[in-house]
Amino acid sequence: MKRRILLVDDEANVRKALSTSLRKAGYDTKEAASGVEALEQLEAYQPEVMLLDLRMPELDGMETLRRLKQRKGPSPSVVMMTAYGSANDVMEAMRLGAYDYVQKPFDLTQVKQVVAKAMHQPETSEEDGSMRPSPEERADSPEFLVGLSPAMQEVYKLVGKVSMSKATVLIQGESGTGKELIARAIHTNSPRADQPLIPVNCGAIPEKLLESELFGYEKGAFTGAVVRKQGLFEAANGGTLFLDEVGELTPSLQVKLLRVLQERTLVRLGGVEPIPVDVRIIAATNRDLRERIRQELFREDLYYRLNVVPILMPPLRDRKEDIPLLIRHFLTKYGRETGKEDCYLSPAAVEVLNAYPWPGNVRQLENTIERAVVLASGPAILPEHVQAHLEESRLETQTEAEKLGIRYEDRSMKDIIQEVEKEAITRALQREKGNRLRTAKRLGISRSALLYKMDMYVIDVSEE
């Protein structure tokens, strides 16, 4: 018996092209020109997969999907189709239980591959959690998730799928790629949306202060603890805690975080009673945590606890097709803020921005547009309004390398190596607050070798 596919699209030529291609691939197909017609055909036809267009008159694809998931009994795997998809559309479709999301004009080979995978999806029903609240029952997704590139579409799909679960998420990517925005999108699309989302920058807070901030403390736990203080884990109870730069956590804090993740309880500083907490953890890092594990700077067991659902944010250089969308978004944003809503980029300025490699990613692009809007004396933003900022950014990222060429000119290799080694050891010691054992691990040498080199180079960094 042939596998059945229901094709739902208000455009007859789209339905015909899909039907011809899928029938040649050995499937049985049936067509519906609207969402209403599709729902009427379900009982008699019982398709295993539904290809569902998003934009349709009378009953659109999103509402059709919502009603489909509210029906009793098994329902087909749904693949959404649209030429006008936004970040919110993708996340909402996946949150409602769609299997996948493809953009028009699509490659028919790709569609067949998606259909083949969807055929093997377990059937879903009302009892297994497919019922979802309507968008009106929650806050809208952040409007500033901009981008329709394939790489970002994959990110949106993951956000939509993971939002309704309690799974811990690890967002990885370079600085400036928008990791916190993705964390906010996950929280906003989740059942915890009406509870707090609390962000914590683990790399910006000293270890002792971070420990008390995360776990709280009892009165008298240390000098200055004159009252009991609730920690951020307790403050986020029922909601989400976003741990940014989680790769910077010290070993002792890694142990305490692991315990909370495993036991879902914490103990305040100076306390003895375990306190239950219901907190979803979303972590983010621009570090290679596997490399940190190899250097014994990050716990492997904590990594696997955090990395239940990994999301990799693509750098802007790998999604250049999104640059025009981002430019328009930031022009609108900063045009409104500065009262220059008629600002636009000249073709020459657009060329400059498209050719730039963007080492600072979306954040750098945003800063560049903001500065250009402020500096432009008229509505036109010219190349000179963006080039100066980009040149400064280039110098910031390249100055050290350029300085090295001058600094080591006409010097022996031995002198150069010794100076670099001395500087590396000094910086590592400062980063580890003088702790010799942690510094040795960071540098990949033994403690005795570190002490020998400190003595040889006369390095004196006290342990805090």
C-alpha positions in Angstrom: 0.0 0.0 0.0 1.4 3.4 -1.0 2.3 6.0 1.7 -0.3 8.8 1.7 0.5 12.6 1.6 -2.0 15.4 1.7 -0.9 18.5 -0.2 -2.5 21.7 1.1 -1.9 24.9 -0.8 -4.2 27.6 -2.3 -2.1 27.7 -5.5 -3.0 24.9 -8.0 0.3 25.0 -9.8 2.2 24.3 -6.5 -0.1 21.4 -5.7 0.4 20.0 -9.2 4.2 20.2 -9.1 4.4 18.6 -5.7 1.9 15.9 -6.6 3.7 15.0 -9.9 7.1 14.8 -8.1 5.8 12.8 -5.1 3.8 10.3 -7.2 6.9 9.6 -9.3 8.7 8.8 -6.0 6.0 6.2 -5.2 3.7 8.1 -2.9 -0.1 8.4 -3.1 -1.2 12.1 -2.9 -4.4 14.0 -2.4 -4.8 17.8 -2.8 -6.6 20.4 -0.7 -7.0 24.0 -1.7 -7.6 25.4 1.8 -7.1 24.6 5.5 -10.8 23.9 5.9 -10.8 21.4 3.0 -7.7 19.7 4.4 -9.3 19.2 7.8 -12.4 17.8 6.2 -10.4 15.2 4.2 -8.3 14.0 7.2 -10.7 11.3 8.5 -11.4 9.6 5.2 -7.9 9.9 3.7 -5.8 9.5 6.8 -2.5 10.9 5.4 0.8 10.0 7.1 2.4 13.4 6.0 0.8 16.8 5.3 2.5 19.4 3.3 0.8 22.6 4.6 1.2 26.1 3.1 1.4 28.9 5.7 -0.3 31.7 3.8 -3.8 30.8 2.8 -7.1 32.7 2.8 -9.9 31.8 5.2 -7.9 29.4 7.4 -4.1 29.9 7.3 -1.6 27.1 7.8 -0.8 28.0 11.4 -4.4 27.9 12.5 -4.9 24.6 10.5 -1.9 23.1 12.3 -3.3 24.2 15.7 -6.7 22.6 15.0 -5.0 19.5 13.6 -3.1 19.0 16.9 -6.3 19.5 18.9 -8.0 16.6 17.3 -8.4 13.3 19.1 -6.2 10.4 18.0 -3.2 10.2 15.7 -2.3 13.0 13.3 0.0 13.2 10.3 3.5 14.7 10.5 3.2 18.2 9.2 5.8 20.0 7.0 5.0 23.7 6.7 5.7 25.6 3.4 6.0 29.3 2.8 7.7 32.0 0.8 7.3 34.6 3.5 8.6 32.9 6.6 9.9 34.9 9.6 11.8 33.8 12.7 8.5 33.9 14.6 6.7 31.8 12.0 9.4 29.1 12.1 9.5 29.0 15.9 5.7 29.0 16.2 5.3 26.2 13.7 7.8 24.0 15.5 6.4 24.9 18.9 3.0 23.8 17.7 4.4 20.4 16.7 5.3 20.7 13.0 7.9 18.2 11.9 9.8 20.6 9.6 9.6 23.8 7.7 10.6 24.4 4.1 10.8 27.7 2.2 9.5 28.4 -1.3 10.7 28.3 -4.0 11.8 24.9 -2.8 14.0 22.2 -4.4 11.7 19.2 -5.0 14.6 16.8 -4.2 14.8 18.5 -0.7 11.0 18.2 -0.3 11.2 14.4 -1.0 14.0 14.0 1.5 12.0 15.8 4.2 8.9 13.8 3.4 10.9 10.5 3.6 12.1 11.5 7.1 8.7 12.7 8.2 7.2 9.3 7.2 9.2 7.7 10.1 8.1 10.2 12.7 6.1 8.7 15.6 2.4 9.6 15.4 1.4 12.4 17.8 -1.8 12.9 19.7 -3.4 15.1 22.2 -2.3 12.8 25.0 1.4 13.1 24.3 1.5 16.8 24.7 0.8 18.0 21.2 -1.8 20.4 22.5 -0.3 23.9 22.6 -1.4 27.2 23.9 -2.3 29.8 21.3 0.1 32.7 20.6 -2.4 35.0 22.4 -1.7 33.1 25.6 2.0 34.1 25.7 4.2 37.1 24.9 5.3 37.4 21.2 8.8 36.2 20.3 11.5 38.9 20.2 11.1 40.9 17.0 14.8 41.4 16.7 15.6 37.8 15.6 16.3 38.8 12.0 17.5 36.5 9.2 16.1 34.1 6.7 19.4 32.3 5.8 19.4 28.5 5.9 21.7 28.5 8.9 19.3 30.7 10.9 16.3 28.7 9.7 17.9 25.7 11.4 18.3 27.7 14.6 14.7 28.8 14.6 13.5 25.2 14.1 15.6 24.1 17.1 14.2 27.0 19.2 10.7 26.1 18.3 11.2 22.4 19.1 13.0 22.9 22.4 10.9 25.7 23.8 8.1 23.5 25.0 10.4 21.1 26.9 12.3 21.4 30.1 15.6 20.4 28.5 18.8 22.2 29.3 20.2 24.1 26.3 23.8 25.0 25.5 24.1 27.9 23.0 27.6 28.1 21.4 29.0 30.7 19.0 31.3 33.6 18.6 30.8 36.8 20.5 28.2 39.1 18.9 26.2 36.3 17.2 23.1 36.8 19.3 23.2 34.0 21.9 21.2 35.9 24.5 18.5 36.7 22.0 18.1 33.0 21.3 17.9 32.3 25.0 15.2 34.9 25.3 13.3 33.4 22.3 13.4 30.0 24.0 12.0 31.4 27.2 9.4 33.6 25.6 8.0 30.6 23.6 8.0 28.3 26.6 5.3 27.5 29.2 7.6 29.5 31.6 7.1 32.7 29.6 5.1 34.4 32.4 7.9 33.6 34.9 11.2 35.4 35.2 14.2 35.0 32.8 17.3 36.0 34.7 20.6 36.5 32.8 23.9 36.1 34.6 27.3 36.9 33.1 29.5 34.3 34.7 32.7 35.9 33.3 32.0 39.4 34.7 31.4 38.6 38.3 34.2 37.6 40.8 34.0 34.0 42.0 33.0 34.7 45.6 30.4 37.3 44.7 29.0 35.0 41.9 28.6 32.1 44.3 26.5 34.2 46.7 24.6 35.8 43.8 23.7 32.3 42.4 23.0 30.4 45.6 22.2 33.1 48.1 23.3 33.1 51.8 22.1 32.9 55.3 22.5 35.6 57.9 26.0 35.4 59.4 27.4 33.3 56.6 30.3 35.7 56.2 31.3 39.2 57.4 28.7 41.6 56.1 25.9 39.0 55.7 23.6 40.8 58.1 20.4 39.3 56.6 19.4 36.2 54.6 19.6 36.7 50.9 17.8 34.8 48.2 20.0 33.7 45.3 19.3 34.0 41.6 18.4 30.3 41.4 15.6 30.9 43.9 14.6 34.2 42.2 14.2 32.3 38.9 12.2 29.5 40.4 9.5 28.4 37.9 11.4 30.4 35.2 14.7 30.3 33.4 18.3 31.1 34.4 20.5 32.1 31.5 24.2 31.5 32.3 26.2 33.5 29.8 29.9 32.8 29.4 29.5 29.5 31.4 33.0 28.4 30.3 34.5 31.0 32.7 33.0 29.3 35.8 35.7 28.2 38.3 36.0 24.5 39.2 34.3 25.0 42.6 31.3 26.7 41.1 31.2 24.1 38.4 30.8 21.4 41.1 27.9 23.4 42.8 26.1 24.0 39.5 26.4 20.3 38.6 24.8 19.4 42.0 21.9 21.7 41.4 21.3 20.3 37.9 21.4 16.7 39.2 19.4 17.1 42.4 17.3 20.1 41.6 18.1 21.5 45.1 20.6 24.0 46.4 22.0 25.0 49.8 22.6 28.7 50.6 26.0 29.8 51.7 26.1 29.2 55.5 23.0 27.0 55.3 22.4 23.3 55.8 18.8 22.8 54.5 18.4 21.8 50.8 16.0 24.1 49.0 14.1 22.6 46.0 14.2 24.7 42.8 12.4 24.4 39.5 14.6 26.3 37.1 15.4 25.7 33.5 19.0 26.3 32.6 20.1 27.9 29.3 23.8 28.3 29.1 26.0 30.0 26.5 29.7 30.2 25.7 32.0 31.4 23.0 34.6 29.0 24.3 35.4 25.5 22.9 34.3 23.6 26.0 35.7 20.3 24.7 39.1 21.9 24.5 38.6 23.3 28.1 37.8 19.8 29.2 41.0 18.5 27.6 42.9 21.2 29.5 41.1 20.1 32.7 39.5 23.5 33.0 35.9 22.4 32.6 34.2 19.3 34.0 33.2 16.7 31.5 30.1 15.6 33.5 28.9 19.2 33.7 29.4 19.7 30.0 27.1 16.7 29.2 24.5 18.0 31.7 24.5 21.4 29.9 24.7 20.1 26.4 21.4 18.2 26.3 20.2 20.3 23.4 23.1 22.1 21.6 22.4 25.2 19.4 25.3 26.6 17.3 24.9 30.2 16.3 26.4 30.9 12.9 28.9 33.8 12.5 27.7 36.6 10.3 30.3 35.8 7.6 28.5 32.5 7.1 25.1 34.1 6.6 25.9 37.1 4.5 22.5 36.9 2.8 21.0 38.2 6.1 23.1 41.4 6.1 20.6 43.4 4.0 17.8 42.4 6.4 19.8 43.3 9.4 20.8 46.6 7.9 17.2 47.5 7.3 16.2 46.4 10.8 18.9 48.5 12.5 18.3 51.5 10.2 14.6 51.4 11.3 15.5 51.0 14.9 18.1 53.8 15.2 16.2 56.0 12.7 13.3 56.0 15.1 15.5 56.6 18.2 17.3 59.6 16.6 14.3 61.0 14.8 16.0 60.2 11.4 13.4 57.9 10.0 14.3 58.9 6.4 17.9 57.6 6.7 19.0 55.2 4.0 22.3 53.6 2.9 23.8 54.7 -0.4 24.7 51.9 -2.8 28.4 52.5 -2.2 27.9 52.2 1.5 26.0 48.9 1.0 29.0 47.6 -1.0 31.4 48.5 1.8 29.2 46.6 4.4 28.7 43.6 2.2 32.4 43.3 1.5 33.4 43.5 5.2 34.2 40.2 7.1 32.4 41.2 10.3 34.7 39.7 13.0 32.4 41.2 15.6 29.3 39.6 14.0 25.8 41.1 14.3 26.7 43.2 17.3 29.5 44.9 15.3 27.1 45.5 12.4 24.5 47.0 14.8 27.1 49.4 16.3 28.2 50.4 12.8 24.7 51.3 11.7 23.9 53.1 14.9 27.0 55.2 14.6 26.4 55.9 10.9 22.8 57.1 11.6 24.1 59.4 14.3 26.9 60.9 12.2 25.0 61.3 8.9 24.2 65.0 8.4 21.4 64.2 5.9 19.2 61.2 5.1 21.9 59.5 3.0 24.5 57.3 4.8 27.7 57.4 2.7 30.8 55.2 2.7 32.7 57.6 4.9 30.1 57.3 7.6 30.8 53.5 7.9 34.4 53.2 6.8 35.9 55.1 9.7 34.2 52.8 12.3 35.1 49.7 10.4 38.7 50.9 10.1 38.8 51.4 13.9 37.4 47.9 14.4 40.1 46.5 12.1 42.8 48.2 14.0 41.4 47.0 17.3 41.6 43.4 16.1 44.9 43.7 14.3 47.0 46.1 16.4 48.5 43.4 18.6 49.7 41.4 15.6 51.1 44.5 13.9 52.8 45.5 17.1 54.5 42.1 17.4 56.2 42.7 14.0 57.8 45.9 15.2 58.3 44.8 18.8 60.4 41.7 17.8 62.3 43.2 14.9 66.1 42.6 15.0 65.8 40.4 18.1 67.0 36.8 18.6 64.5 33.9 18.6 65.5 33.1 22.1 64.7 36.5 23.4 61.3 36.5 21.6 60.3 33.1 23.0 61.3 34.1 26.5 59.4 37.4 26.4 56.2 35.7 25.0 56.5 32.9 27.6 56.9 35.4 30.5 53.9 37.4 29.3 51.7 34.3 28.9 52.6 33.0 32.4 51.9 36.4 34.0 48.5 36.7 32.3 47.5 33.2 33.2 48.4 33.8 36.8 46.4 37.0 36.9 43.4 35.2 35.4 43.6 32.4 37.9 44.1 34.9 40.8 47.6 33.6 41.5 46.5 30.0 42.0 49.6 28.0 40.8 47.8 24.6 40.2 45.0 26.1 38.1 47.5 28.2 36.2 49.7 25.2 35.4 46.6 23.3 34.1 45.6 26.3 32.0 49.1 26.5 30.5 49.3 22.7 30.1 52.5 22.3 32.2 53.3 20.8 35.5 53.2 22.9 38.7 56.9 22.4 39.3 57.6 23.6 35.8 55.5 26.7 36.4 57.3 27.5 39.7 60.7 27.0 37.9 59.7 29.5 35.1 58.3 32.0 37.6 61.6 31.9 39.4 63.6 32.2 36.2 61.6 35.2 34.9 61.1 36.8 38.4 57.3 36.7 38.2 55.6 37.7 41.4 51.8 37.3 41.3 50.3 36.8 44.8 47.6 34.3 45.3 44.3 35.9 46.4 
